[in-house]
Amino acid sequence: MNPADSNISALLLAIGLPALFASRAFVPAFLSALLLRYGQHFPMLSGIDFLKATGGEPSWFTHNLTICALGTLAAIEIAAMKSPEAEELLQTIDKHLKAVVAALSSLGVLSAGDRVFVEGTIQQAGIGDTLIVLLVGGATWFLAALRGGIVDILVEADEDDDLGLRSLLSWGEDVWAGLGVILLLLYPMAMLLVICVITGVLHLLERYFAWREEKVKVSCDSCGEANYPCAMACHSCRTPLPEPRAV
């Protein structure tokens, strides 16, 4: 395979990773490493030259120990996201963890795709690769924060998940984080287009909910500060609000 083609394939996969890591931290990392190492043995993926080029001598990212560690963490992550208490705990470090794991995974993808790339440490990455890694980490942080805002809205609307929306979202994200890696390898340009559309929709949803939240607020007669209609007093000047709504 032409090294330039391998680098382009690795670049497209790395660019698409943030949308997957915004949902899960370790699931896409595990599947990326697994497919880079053994993907050429799967019937659906056996014809992809990029996987043939990366399935030989393993890099640090496609080493068996790395794959086993990521697989264990991915299983723990899936189980934890099915528990509301564990999910709320992870929310405190969610976007930071995902950004770091996404950056390291993109570095692993690039190192596996470029055989001239010196394997082993971040310090040996070239300037171009380092810039891509930083962009992937930053994009993942942004998308994870965007996703967290949507989840917070669902939590406020249905804290005990009586409607099952959070459970449905959790299972959907598991499928997205797993299947998305395969689709990125099979149809990279189509998947990047889908990712851009989904990102735009999520951004519009967040802005809509923020607009709707601001619209229902009532102004304080004393200082003019906007307050939630159920507030007993203004959060700025503490003046009692005349007609607070029942929650």
ABEGO torsion letter per residue (X at the ends): XBAAAAAAAAAAAAAAAAAAAAABAAAAAAAAAAAAAAAAABAAAAABAAAAAAABBBBAAABAAAAAAAAAAAAAAAAAAABAAAAAAAAAAAAAAAAAAAAAAAAAAAAAABAABBBGBAAABBAAAAAAAAAAAAAAAAAAAAAAAAAAAAAAABAAGAAGAAAAAAAAAAAAAAAAAAAAAABAAAAAAAAAAAAAAAAAAAAAAAAAAAAABBBBAAAGBBBBAABABBAAAGBBBABBBBX
